[in-house]
Amino acid sequence: MTGLLTRLGRRAFGPREVALRPARPADAEALARLHGQSFRIGWDAAEFERLLANRLSRALVGTDGPCGAPVGFILLSGVSPEIEILSVAVEPGRRGEGIARRLVEAAFGMLAAEGFQIVFLEVEEGNAPALRLYARTGFREIGRRAGYYRGAAGEPVAALTMRRDIA
């Protein structure tokens, strides 16, 4: 019911404003919360602190308005000219508003400005929303890793390896 009310509210009032900015170490708790809401095995705040402190990492956060709480993020890591998307997550009540797409597209601009040319990622084969996002943002499948993930019942699930050139 809540999802229906959220969608009806979006139709009546439009999506709420989302501001994008670089992630900061102070965001670690919020990013861990968003990750835990989005994946079966969530990363804790200490893991986000470590990743955000790593000079090879890049991260953008979508916030509820210019000064609001994080409602989504994209986290990447790599060495130019290649980088990998480690995770993209959006608060469950805000999904379907295009936040993840804005984050991915903004990351492409940031990465291109830094000289990155290729973005890779791995995604669970059955993750239809993520696969739609990546198809819409220009990724193509380049490989498959059988049994890389475990499904909800512990069954092996393949990872699809994807690539997008940004140069």
Backbone hydrogen bonds in HBPLUS format (Angstrom, degrees):
<---DONOR---> <-ACCEPTOR-->    atom                        ^
c    i                          cat <-CA-CA->   ^        H-A-AA   ^      H-
h    n   atom  resd res      DA  || num        DHA   H-A  angle D-A-AA Bond
n    s   type  num  typ     dist DA aas  dist angle  dist       angle   num
A0005-LEU N   A0001-MET O   2.95 MM   4  6.30 161.4  1.98 155.5 160.4     1
A0006-THR N   A0002-THR O   2.86 MM   4  6.12 155.0  1.93 151.5 158.9     2
A0007-ARG N   A0003-GLY O   2.95 MM   4  6.21 161.2  1.98 148.9 153.4     3
A0008-LEU N   A0004-LEU O   2.87 MM   4  6.10 161.2  1.90 152.7 158.3     4
A0009-GLY N   A0005-LEU O   2.83 MM   4  5.97 156.0  1.89 146.2 153.0     5
A0010-ARG N   A0006-THR O   2.93 MM   4  6.19 151.4  2.01 147.0 154.8     6
A0011-ARG N   A0007-ARG O   3.01 MM   4  6.30 151.8  2.09 145.6 152.9     7
A0012-ALA N   A0008-LEU O   2.98 MM   4  6.23 156.2  2.03 148.2 154.7     8
A0013-PHE N   A0009-GLY O   2.80 MM   4  5.83 164.6  1.82 153.8 158.2     9
A0014-GLY N   A0010-ARG O   2.58 MM   4  4.42 132.4  1.80 125.6 133.8    10
A0065-GLY N   A0017-GLU O   3.06 MM  48  5.31 128.2  2.34 127.0 135.5    11
A0019-ALA N   A0063-THR O   3.01 MM  44  5.21 150.6  2.10 140.2 146.6    12
A0063-THR N   A0019-ALA O   2.73 MM  44  5.21 163.7  1.76 154.3 159.7    13
A0021-ARG N   A0061-VAL O   3.01 MM  40  5.48 147.7  2.11 150.1 160.1    14
A0061-VAL N   A0021-ARG O   2.77 MM  40  5.48 165.6  1.79 168.2 173.3    15
A0023-ALA N   A0059-ALA O   2.94 MM  36  5.27 164.3  1.97 123.6 124.9    16
A0027-ASP N   A0024-ARG O   2.82 MM   3  5.40 162.1  1.85 121.4 127.6    17
A0028-ALA N   A0025-PRO O   3.13 MM   3  5.62 171.2  2.14 119.9 122.3    18
A0031-LEU N   A0027-ASP O   2.88 MM   4  6.06 161.8  1.92 163.7 169.7    19
A0032-ALA N   A0028-ALA O   2.92 MM   4  6.08 155.2  1.98 149.3 155.9    20
A0033-ARG N   A0029-GLU O   2.99 MM   4  6.27 152.1  2.07 145.7 153.5    21
A0034-LEU N   A0030-ALA O   2.96 MM   4  6.25 164.1  1.98 151.3 154.8    22
A0035-HIS N   A0031-LEU O   2.86 MM   4  6.00 160.3  1.90 148.4 154.4    23
A0036-GLY N   A0032-ALA O   2.89 MM   4  6.02 160.1  1.93 146.0 151.5    24
A0037-GLN N   A0033-ARG O   3.04 MM   4  6.29 139.3  2.21 143.7 154.5    25
A0038-SER N   A0035-HIS O   3.01 MM   3  5.09 145.1  2.14 101.6 112.4    26
A0039-PHE N   A0035-HIS O   2.99 MM   4  6.06 136.2  2.19 158.1 167.4    27
A0047-GLU N   A0044-ASP O   3.06 MM   3  5.42 124.9  2.38 104.8 118.0    28
A0048-PHE N   A0044-ASP O   3.21 MM   4  6.66 155.8  2.27 149.5 156.4    29
A0049-GLU N   A0045-ALA O   2.81 MM   4  6.10 156.2  1.87 152.9 160.1    30
A0050-ARG N   A0046-ALA O   2.99 MM   4  6.20 158.2  2.04 144.8 150.0    31
A0051-LEU N   A0047-GLU O   2.94 MM   4  6.19 163.8  1.96 150.6 154.9    32
A0052-LEU N   A0048-PHE O   2.82 MM   4  5.91 166.2  1.84 154.7 158.4    33
A0053-ALA N   A0049-GLU O   3.04 MM   4  6.12 139.5  2.21 140.4 150.5    34
A0054-ASN N   A0051-LEU O   3.18 MM   3  5.19 143.9  2.32  98.1 108.5    35
A0057-SER N   A0054-ASN O   3.04 MM   3  5.50 164.8  2.06 117.1 122.1    36
A0078-GLY N   A0056-LEU O   3.10 MM  22  5.47 153.6  2.17 136.0 141.8    37
A0058-ARG N   A0076-LEU O   2.88 MM  18  5.12 155.2  1.95 135.9 139.0    38
A0076-LEU N   A0058-ARG O   2.76 MM  18  5.12 167.7  1.78 164.9 165.6    39
A0060-LEU N   A0074-ILE O   3.01 MM  14  5.43 151.8  2.09 148.4 157.5    40
A0074-ILE N   A0060-LEU O   2.99 MM  14  5.43 150.8  2.08 149.8 154.4    41
A0062-GLY N   A0072-GLY O   2.81 MM  10  4.93 169.3  1.82 132.6 135.6    42
A0071-VAL N   A0062-GLY O   2.68 MM   9  5.66 172.0  1.69 160.5 161.7    43
A0065-GLY N   A0063-THR O   2.87 MM   2  5.59 114.3  2.31 114.4  97.2    44
A0064-ASP N   A0069-ALA O   2.93 MM   5  5.58 156.5  1.99 147.0 151.5    45
A0068-GLY N   A0065-GLY O   3.36 MM   3  5.16 165.8  2.38 103.2 107.3    46
A0091-GLU N   A0071-VAL O   2.79 MM  20  5.20 168.3  1.81 147.7 148.8    47
A0073-PHE N   A0089-ALA O   2.89 MM  16  5.60 148.3  1.99 155.1 162.3    48
A0089-ALA N   A0073-PHE O   3.09 MM  16  5.60 157.6  2.14 149.5 155.2    49
A0075-LEU N   A0087-SER O   2.88 MM  12  5.31 158.0  1.92 160.8 163.7    50
A0086-LEU N   A0075-LEU O   2.74 MM  11  5.53 152.2  1.81 144.2 153.4    51
A0087-SER N   A0075-LEU O   3.27 MM  12  5.31 156.6  2.33 141.6 142.5    52
A0077-SER N   A0084-GLU O   2.90 MM   7  5.40 150.0  1.99 146.6 156.2    53
A0084-GLU N   A0077-SER O   2.85 MM   7  5.40 162.7  1.88 137.3 142.5    54
A0082-GLU N   A0079-VAL O   2.91 MM   3  5.67 143.2  2.04 140.4 133.1    55
A0117-GLN N   A0081-PRO O   2.76 MM  36  5.07 169.4  1.77 132.8 136.5    56
A0118-ILE N   A0081-PRO O   3.03 MM  37  6.33 158.4  2.08 164.0 165.6    57
A0083-ILE N   A0118-ILE O   3.01 MM  35  6.41 147.4  2.12 153.8 164.1    58
A0120-PHE N   A0083-ILE O   2.87 MM  37  6.31 154.4  1.94 149.2 157.8    59
A0085-ILE N   A0120-PHE O   2.85 MM  35  6.30 159.7  1.89 164.9 165.1    60
A0094-ARG N   A0091-GLU O   2.87 MM   3  5.39 157.5  1.92 122.9 130.5    61
A0095-ARG N   A0092-PRO O   3.39 MM   3  5.47 168.9  2.40 106.8 110.0    62
A0102-ARG N   A0098-GLY O   3.00 MM   4  6.21 159.9  2.04 148.6 154.1    63
A0103-LEU N   A0099-ILE O   2.95 MM   4  6.21 156.9  2.00 152.5 159.0    64
A0104-VAL N   A0100-ALA O   2.92 MM   4  6.19 163.6  1.95 153.8 157.5    65
A0105-GLU N   A0101-ARG O   2.89 MM   4  6.06 171.9  1.90 156.6 159.1    66
A0106-ALA N   A0102-ARG O   2.87 MM   4  5.91 155.1  1.93 144.9 152.2    67
A0107-ALA N   A0103-LEU O   2.91 MM   4  6.05 151.6  1.99 144.0 152.2    68
A0108-PHE N   A0104-VAL O   3.03 MM   4  6.37 150.4  2.12 147.1 154.7    69
A0109-GLY N   A0105-GLU O   3.30 MM   4  6.64 156.1  2.36 144.3 148.9    70
A0110-MET N   A0106-ALA O   3.05 MM   4  6.35 162.6  2.08 152.5 157.0    71
A0111-LEU N   A0107-ALA O   2.79 MM   4  5.94 166.0  1.81 158.2 162.2    72
A0112-ALA N   A0108-PHE O   2.86 MM   4  5.98 162.1  1.90 151.0 156.0    73
A0113-ALA N   A0109-GLY O   3.11 MM   4  6.25 157.8  2.16 144.4 150.0    74
A0114-GLU N   A0110-MET O   3.22 MM   4  6.51 131.3  2.47 136.4 148.9    75
A0114-GLU N   A0111-LEU O   3.00 MM   3  5.05 132.5  2.24  97.4 110.9    76
A0116-PHE N   A0111-LEU O   2.97 MM   5  5.20 154.9  2.03 149.2 142.7    77
A0115-GLY N   A0112-ALA O   3.05 MM   3  5.08 159.2  2.09 104.0 110.4    78
A0166-ILE N   A0117-GLN O   2.70 MM  49  5.04 167.4  1.71 137.4 141.7    79
A0119-VAL N   A0164-ARG O   2.82 MM  45  5.23 162.8  1.85 154.3 160.3    80
A0164-ARG N   A0119-VAL O   2.86 MM  45  5.23 141.3  2.01 150.1 159.4    81
A0121-LEU N   A0162-MET O   3.11 MM  41  5.35 136.9  2.30 142.0 141.7    82
A0162-MET N   A0121-LEU O   2.89 MM  41  5.35 164.6  1.92 152.0 155.3    83
A0123-VAL N   A0160-LEU O   2.99 MM  37  5.33 151.8  2.07 140.7 149.4    84
A0160-LEU N   A0123-VAL O   2.80 MM  37  5.33 170.3  1.81 156.1 156.2    85
A0127-ASN N   A0124-GLU O   3.03 MM   3  5.45 170.0  2.04 124.5 126.4    86
A0125-GLU N   A0158-ALA O   2.90 MM  33  5.49 163.7  1.93 161.5 156.4    87
A0128-ALA N   A0126-GLY O   2.94 MM   2  5.67 124.7  2.25 111.6  95.3    88
A0131-LEU N   A0127-ASN O   2.95 MM   4  6.18 161.6  1.98 158.1 164.2    89
A0132-ARG N   A0128-ALA O   2.93 MM   4  6.12 154.9  2.00 153.5 159.4    90
A0133-LEU N   A0129-PRO O   3.01 MM   4  6.27 161.0  2.05 148.1 153.3    91
A0134-TYR N   A0130-ALA O   2.89 MM   4  6.15 168.0  1.91 157.3 159.7    92
A0135-ALA N   A0131-LEU O   2.95 MM   4  6.06 153.0  2.03 142.2 149.8    93
A0136-ARG N   A0132-ARG O   2.92 MM   4  6.08 160.7  1.96 151.2 156.5    94
A0137-THR N   A0133-LEU O   3.04 MM   4  6.25 131.1  2.29 141.9 155.2    95
A0139-PHE N   A0134-TYR O   2.88 MM   5  5.28 158.4  1.93 163.3 156.5    96
A0138-GLY N   A0135-ALA O   3.23 MM   3  5.33 163.1  2.26 108.7 109.3    97
A0140-ARG N   A0163-ARG O   2.93 MM  23  5.52 151.8  2.01 144.9 152.5    98
A0163-ARG N   A0140-ARG O   2.93 MM  23  5.52 151.3  2.02 146.0 153.7    99
A0142-ILE N   A0161-THR O   2.78 MM  19  5.68 172.6  1.78 152.4 154.0   100
A0161-THR N   A0143-GLY O   2.92 MM  18  4.88 164.6  1.94 122.4 127.2   101
A0145-ARG N   A0159-ALA O   2.76 MM  14  5.01 163.0  1.79 152.3 157.9   102
A0159-ALA N   A0145-ARG O   2.92 MM  14  5.01 155.7  1.98 132.0 138.3   103
A0149-TYR N   A0157-VAL O   2.92 MM   8  5.02 165.1  1.94 165.4 161.8   104
A0157-VAL N   A0149-TYR O   2.93 MM   8  5.02 160.6  1.97 134.1 133.1   105
A0151-GLY N   A0155-GLU O   2.68 MM   4  5.09 166.4  1.70 153.3 157.7   106
A0154-GLY N   A0151-GLY O   2.89 MM   3  4.99 161.0  1.92 112.1 116.2   107
